[in-house]
Amino acid sequence: MYSPHTPHPTPYTLHPTPYTPHPTPYTPLRRSFLRANVKKYYENSEKVNQMPQNSCVRSL
């Protein structure tokens, strides 16, 4: 029923590698996201110092 040499498992393992370029840490998109998150974190921390209860509601 099954052939002894199955050619399909090999290309199947090849396709996930090029399909996922996002794990690379040096992508400009990811760096901009991290920079935006850091900026947002500092802004939120300043808001927390001024008004602790409204900061989370205002960020949302």
Biopython code that builds the backbone (N, CA, C, O; Angstrom):
import numpy as np
from Bio.PDB.StructureBuilder import StructureBuilder

atoms = [
    (1, "MET", "N", (0.830, -1.205, 0.000)),
    (1, "MET", "CA", (0.000, 0.000, 0.000)),
    (1, "MET", "C", (0.868, 1.260, 0.000)),
    (1, "MET", "O", (0.692, 2.149, -0.834)),
    (2, "TYR", "N", (1.811, 1.323, 0.953)),
    (2, "TYR", "CA", (2.714, 2.478, 1.029)),
    (2, "TYR", "C", (4.021, 2.176, 0.307)),
    (2, "TYR", "O", (4.581, 1.090, 0.457)),
    (3, "SER", "N", (4.493, 3.114, -0.457)),
    (3, "SER", "CA", (5.763, 2.916, -1.152)),
    (3, "SER", "C", (6.921, 3.023, -0.155)),
    (3, "SER", "O", (6.838, 3.819, 0.780)),
    (4, "PRO", "N", (7.982, 2.259, -0.323)),
    (4, "PRO", "CA", (9.108, 2.271, 0.640)),
    (4, "PRO", "C", (9.823, 3.614, 0.688)),
    (4, "PRO", "O", (10.343, 4.010, 1.730)),
    (5, "HIS", "N", (9.846, 4.308, -0.438)),
    (5, "HIS", "CA", (10.498, 5.621, -0.447)),
    (5, "HIS", "C", (9.432, 6.713, -0.576)),
    (5, "HIS", "O", (8.839, 6.891, -1.640)),
    (6, "THR", "N", (9.203, 7.424, 0.495)),
    (6, "THR", "CA", (8.191, 8.484, 0.471)),
    (6, "THR", "C", (8.881, 9.830, 0.242)),
    (6, "THR", "O", (9.615, 10.295, 1.113)),
    (7, "PRO", "N", (8.661, 10.456, -0.899)),
    (7, "PRO", "CA", (9.351, 11.708, -1.213)),
    (7, "PRO", "C", (8.705, 12.941, -0.573)),
    (7, "PRO", "O", (9.336, 13.996, -0.499)),
    (8, "HIS", "N", (7.468, 12.820, -0.115)),
    (8, "HIS", "CA", (6.769, 14.010, 0.377)),
    (8, "HIS", "C", (7.225, 14.511, 1.748)),
    (8, "HIS", "O", (7.118, 15.714, 1.988)),
    (9, "PRO", "N", (7.730, 13.668, 2.674)),
    (9, "PRO", "CA", (8.176, 14.231, 3.964)),
    (9, "PRO", "C", (9.338, 15.215, 3.831)),
    (9, "PRO", "O", (9.448, 16.159, 4.613)),
    (10, "THR", "N", (10.196, 14.994, 2.850)),
    (10, "THR", "CA", (11.364, 15.863, 2.733)),
    (10, "THR", "C", (10.999, 17.300, 2.345)),
    (10, "THR", "O", (11.424, 18.232, 3.027)),
    (11, "PRO", "N", (10.222, 17.512, 1.268)),
    (11, "PRO", "CA", (9.846, 18.894, 0.938)),
    (11, "PRO", "C", (8.949, 19.522, 2.002)),
    (11, "PRO", "O", (8.927, 20.742, 2.161)),
    (12, "TYR", "N", (8.215, 18.688, 2.723)),
    (12, "TYR", "CA", (7.362, 19.218, 3.785)),
    (12, "TYR", "C", (8.187, 19.896, 4.879)),
    (12, "TYR", "O", (7.783, 20.915, 5.438)),
    (13, "THR", "N", (9.339, 19.315, 5.170)),
    (13, "THR", "CA", (10.200, 19.913, 6.192)),
    (13, "THR", "C", (10.958, 21.124, 5.643)),
    (13, "THR", "O", (11.414, 21.974, 6.407)),
    (14, "LEU", "N", (11.091, 21.198, 4.303)),
    (14, "LEU", "CA", (11.797, 22.330, 3.711)),
    (14, "LEU", "C", (10.933, 23.589, 3.703)),
    (14, "LEU", "O", (11.450, 24.703, 3.782)),
    (15, "HIS", "N", (9.638, 23.411, 3.609)),
    (15, "HIS", "CA", (8.752, 24.569, 3.422)),
    (15, "HIS", "C", (8.581, 25.440, 4.673)),
    (15, "HIS", "O", (8.395, 26.647, 4.522)),
    (16, "PRO", "N", (8.633, 24.902, 5.900)),
    (16, "PRO", "CA", (8.492, 25.798, 7.061)),
    (16, "PRO", "C", (9.649, 26.782, 7.233)),
    (16, "PRO", "O", (9.459, 27.863, 7.791)),
    (17, "THR", "N", (10.831, 26.425, 6.767)),
    (17, "THR", "CA", (11.982, 27.290, 7.015)),
    (17, "THR", "C", (11.872, 28.649, 6.314)),
    (17, "THR", "O", (12.001, 29.678, 6.977)),
    (18, "PRO", "N", (11.636, 28.687, 4.989)),
    (18, "PRO", "CA", (11.510, 30.002, 4.345)),
    (18, "PRO", "C", (10.175, 30.673, 4.647)),
    (18, "PRO", "O", (10.025, 31.887, 4.501)),
    (19, "TYR", "N", (9.212, 29.864, 5.068)),
    (19, "TYR", "CA", (7.880, 30.411, 5.306)),
    (19, "TYR", "C", (7.842, 31.291, 6.556)),
    (19, "TYR", "O", (6.969, 32.150, 6.682)),
    (20, "THR", "N", (8.780, 31.082, 7.478)),
    (20, "THR", "CA", (8.773, 31.846, 8.726)),
    (20, "THR", "C", (10.000, 32.747, 8.804)),
    (20, "THR", "O", (11.017, 32.334, 9.360)),
    (21, "PRO", "N", (9.939, 33.966, 8.265)),
    (21, "PRO", "CA", (11.051, 34.904, 8.375)),
    (21, "PRO", "C", (10.951, 35.787, 9.621)),
    (21, "PRO", "O", (11.881, 36.529, 9.936)),
    (22, "HIS", "N", (9.815, 35.704, 10.332)),
    (22, "HIS", "CA", (9.597, 36.613, 11.454)),
    (22, "HIS", "C", (10.420, 36.314, 12.702)),
    (22, "HIS", "O", (10.628, 37.231, 13.497)),
    (23, "PRO", "N", (10.908, 35.071, 12.932)),
    (23, "PRO", "CA", (11.726, 34.850, 14.128)),
    (23, "PRO", "C", (13.043, 35.623, 14.154)),
    (23, "PRO", "O", (13.653, 35.756, 15.214)),
    (24, "THR", "N", (13.488, 36.129, 13.021)),
    (24, "THR", "CA", (14.752, 36.862, 13.002)),
    (24, "THR", "C", (14.647, 38.121, 13.862)),
    (24, "THR", "O", (13.731, 38.919, 13.662)),
    (25, "PRO", "N", (15.556, 38.314, 14.807)),
    (25, "PRO", "CA", (15.446, 39.419, 15.773)),
    (25, "PRO", "C", (15.848, 40.774, 15.210)),
    (25, "PRO", "O", (15.569, 41.805, 15.821)),
    (26, "TYR", "N", (16.507, 40.785, 14.043)),
    (26, "TYR", "CA", (17.040, 42.041, 13.540)),
    (26, "TYR", "C", (16.178, 42.641, 12.435)),
    (26, "TYR", "O", (16.643, 43.496, 11.682)),
    (27, "THR", "N", (14.922, 42.198, 12.334)),
    (27, "THR", "CA", (14.038, 42.780, 11.324)),
    (27, "THR", "C", (13.651, 44.198, 11.744)),
    (27, "THR", "O", (13.387, 44.434, 12.923)),
    (28, "PRO", "N", (13.612, 45.144, 10.806)),
    (28, "PRO", "CA", (13.296, 46.539, 11.147)),
    (28, "PRO", "C", (11.891, 46.683, 11.734)),
    (28, "PRO", "O", (11.653, 47.534, 12.591)),
    (29, "LEU", "N", (10.962, 45.840, 11.264)),
    (29, "LEU", "CA", (9.599, 45.910, 11.788)),
    (29, "LEU", "C", (9.581, 45.579, 13.275)),
    (29, "LEU", "O", (8.931, 46.257, 14.071)),
    (30, "ARG", "N", (10.310, 44.518, 13.634)),
    (30, "ARG", "CA", (10.350, 44.108, 15.037)),
    (30, "ARG", "C", (11.045, 45.168, 15.889)),
    (30, "ARG", "O", (10.628, 45.444, 17.014)),
    (31, "ARG", "N", (12.113, 45.762, 15.340)),
    (31, "ARG", "CA", (12.821, 46.802, 16.097)),
    (31, "ARG", "C", (11.913, 47.995, 16.333)),
    (31, "ARG", "O", (11.911, 48.575, 17.418)),
    (32, "SER", "N", (11.139, 48.362, 15.317)),
    (32, "SER", "CA", (10.226, 49.495, 15.482)),
    (32, "SER", "C", (9.147, 49.149, 16.508)),
    (32, "SER", "O", (8.744, 49.994, 17.308)),
    (33, "PHE", "N", (8.683, 47.891, 16.474)),
    (33, "PHE", "CA", (7.690, 47.467, 17.456)),
    (33, "PHE", "C", (8.259, 47.545, 18.868)),
    (33, "PHE", "O", (7.602, 48.038, 19.785)),
    (34, "LEU", "N", (9.491, 47.051, 19.034)),
    (34, "LEU", "CA", (10.119, 47.095, 20.350)),
    (34, "LEU", "C", (10.311, 48.535, 20.809)),
    (34, "LEU", "O", (10.075, 48.866, 21.971)),
    (35, "ARG", "N", (10.743, 49.388, 19.878)),
    (35, "ARG", "CA", (10.968, 50.790, 20.226)),
    (35, "ARG", "C", (9.646, 51.450, 20.630)),
    (35, "ARG", "O", (9.599, 52.223, 21.587)),
    (36, "ALA", "N", (8.582, 51.142, 19.898)),
    (36, "ALA", "CA", (7.269, 51.700, 20.226)),
    (36, "ALA", "C", (6.800, 51.188, 21.587)),
    (36, "ALA", "O", (6.226, 51.941, 22.374)),
    (37, "ASN", "N", (7.045, 49.903, 21.863)),
    (37, "ASN", "CA", (6.643, 49.343, 23.148)),
    (37, "ASN", "C", (7.407, 49.987, 24.293)),
    (37, "ASN", "O", (6.835, 50.272, 25.344)),
    (38, "VAL", "N", (8.706, 50.216, 24.088)),
    (38, "VAL", "CA", (9.515, 50.859, 25.127)),
    (38, "VAL", "C", (9.024, 52.280, 25.366)),
    (38, "VAL", "O", (8.892, 52.722, 26.507)),
    (39, "LYS", "N", (8.755, 52.990, 24.270)),
    (39, "LYS", "CA", (8.262, 54.363, 24.390)),
    (39, "LYS", "C", (6.923, 54.377, 25.120)),
    (39, "LYS", "O", (6.695, 55.205, 26.002)),
    (40, "LYS", "N", (6.039, 53.452, 24.742)),
    (40, "LYS", "CA", (4.724, 53.369, 25.381)),
    (40, "LYS", "C", (4.875, 53.020, 26.860)),
    (40, "LYS", "O", (4.145, 53.537, 27.706)),
    (41, "TYR", "N", (5.832, 52.137, 27.164)),
    (41, "TYR", "CA", (6.049, 51.736, 28.553)),
    (41, "TYR", "C", (6.485, 52.926, 29.398)),
    (41, "TYR", "O", (6.004, 53.116, 30.515)),
    (42, "TYR", "N", (7.411, 53.732, 28.849)),
    (42, "TYR", "CA", (7.875, 54.897, 29.601)),
    (42, "TYR", "C", (6.757, 55.921, 29.764)),
    (42, "TYR", "O", (6.620, 56.524, 30.828)),
    (43, "GLU", "N", (5.959, 56.122, 28.718)),
    (43, "GLU", "CA", (4.837, 57.059, 28.817)),
    (43, "GLU", "C", (3.840, 56.579, 29.866)),
    (43, "GLU", "O", (3.339, 57.370, 30.666)),
    (44, "ASN", "N", (3.555, 55.272, 29.857)),
    (44, "ASN", "CA", (2.621, 54.727, 30.833)),
    (44, "ASN", "C", (3.181, 54.822, 32.248)),
    (44, "ASN", "O", (2.434, 55.070, 33.195)),
    (45, "SER", "N", (4.484, 54.627, 32.398)),
    (45, "SER", "CA", (5.081, 54.711, 33.729)),
    (45, "SER", "C", (4.969, 56.144, 34.263)),
    (45, "SER", "O", (4.733, 56.350, 35.453)),
    (46, "GLU", "N", (5.141, 57.134, 33.374)),
    (46, "GLU", "CA", (4.979, 58.523, 33.799)),
    (46, "GLU", "C", (3.531, 58.798, 34.195)),
    (46, "GLU", "O", (3.268, 59.492, 35.177)),
    (47, "LYS", "N", (2.596, 58.247, 33.424)),
    (47, "LYS", "CA", (1.181, 58.418, 33.751)),
    (47, "LYS", "C", (0.851, 57.747, 35.082)),
    (47, "LYS", "O", (0.077, 58.272, 35.882)),
    (48, "VAL", "N", (1.452, 56.576, 35.304)),
    (48, "VAL", "CA", (1.204, 55.844, 36.549)),
    (48, "VAL", "C", (1.666, 56.677, 37.746)),
    (48, "VAL", "O", (1.018, 56.676, 38.793)),
    (49, "ASN", "N", (2.783, 57.385, 37.592)),
    (49, "ASN", "CA", (3.267, 58.229, 38.680)),
    (49, "ASN", "C", (2.287, 59.366, 38.973)),
    (49, "ASN", "O", (2.158, 59.797, 40.119)),
    (50, "GLN", "N", (1.604, 59.846, 37.946)),
    (50, "GLN", "CA", (0.682, 60.965, 38.137)),
    (50, "GLN", "C", (-0.698, 60.473, 38.580)),
    (50, "GLN", "O", (-1.235, 60.918, 39.594)),
    (51, "MET", "N", (-1.269, 59.528, 37.784)),
    (51, "MET", "CA", (-2.604, 59.024, 38.107)),
    (51, "MET", "C", (-2.624, 57.508, 37.982)),
    (51, "MET", "O", (-2.770, 57.000, 36.871)),
    (52, "PRO", "N", (-2.484, 56.774, 39.062)),
    (52, "PRO", "CA", (-2.351, 55.322, 39.003)),
    (52, "PRO", "C", (-3.616, 54.602, 38.536)),
    (52, "PRO", "O", (-3.516, 53.566, 37.878)),
    (53, "GLN", "N", (-4.801, 55.122, 38.855)),
    (53, "GLN", "CA", (-6.014, 54.387, 38.508)),
    (53, "GLN", "C", (-6.424, 54.590, 37.049)),
    (53, "GLN", "O", (-6.915, 53.658, 36.414)),
    (54, "ASN", "N", (-6.230, 55.795, 36.513)),
    (54, "ASN", "CA", (-6.711, 56.087, 35.167)),
    (54, "ASN", "C", (-5.728, 55.682, 34.082)),
    (54, "ASN", "O", (-6.086, 55.686, 32.904)),
    (55, "SER", "N", (-4.499, 55.333, 34.444)),
    (55, "SER", "CA", (-3.471, 55.087, 33.428)),
    (55, "SER", "C", (-3.829, 53.880, 32.557)),
    (55, "SER", "O", (-3.727, 53.952, 31.332)),
    (56, "CYS", "N", (-4.246, 52.779, 33.174)),
    (56, "CYS", "CA", (-4.537, 51.587, 32.384)),
    (56, "CYS", "C", (-5.767, 51.812, 31.508)),
    (56, "CYS", "O", (-5.814, 51.344, 30.371)),
    (57, "VAL", "N", (-6.761, 52.527, 32.031)),
    (57, "VAL", "CA", (-7.978, 52.781, 31.263)),
    (57, "VAL", "C", (-7.671, 53.700, 30.090)),
    (57, "VAL", "O", (-8.193, 53.503, 28.993)),
    (58, "ARG", "N", (-6.835, 54.695, 30.311)),
    (58, "ARG", "CA", (-6.526, 55.650, 29.251)),
    (58, "ARG", "C", (-5.656, 55.007, 28.172)),
    (58, "ARG", "O", (-5.791, 55.341, 26.995)),
    (59, "SER", "N", (-4.755, 54.080, 28.561)),
    (59, "SER", "CA", (-3.913, 53.418, 27.565)),
    (59, "SER", "C", (-4.762, 52.543, 26.651)),
    (59, "SER", "O", (-4.460, 52.417, 25.464)),
    (60, "LEU", "N", (-5.824, 51.936, 27.190)),
    (60, "LEU", "CA", (-6.707, 51.131, 26.357)),
    (60, "LEU", "C", (-7.572, 52.054, 25.511)),
    (60, "LEU", "O", (-8.397, 51.582, 24.728)),
]
sb = StructureBuilder()
sb.init_structure("model")
sb.init_model(0)
sb.init_chain("A")
sb.init_seg("    ")
for serial, (resi, resn, name, xyz) in enumerate(atoms, 1):
    if name == "N":
        sb.init_residue(resn, " ", resi, " ")
    sb.init_atom(name, np.array(xyz, "f"), 0.0, 1.0, " ", f" {name:<3s}", serial, name[0])
structure = sb.get_structure()
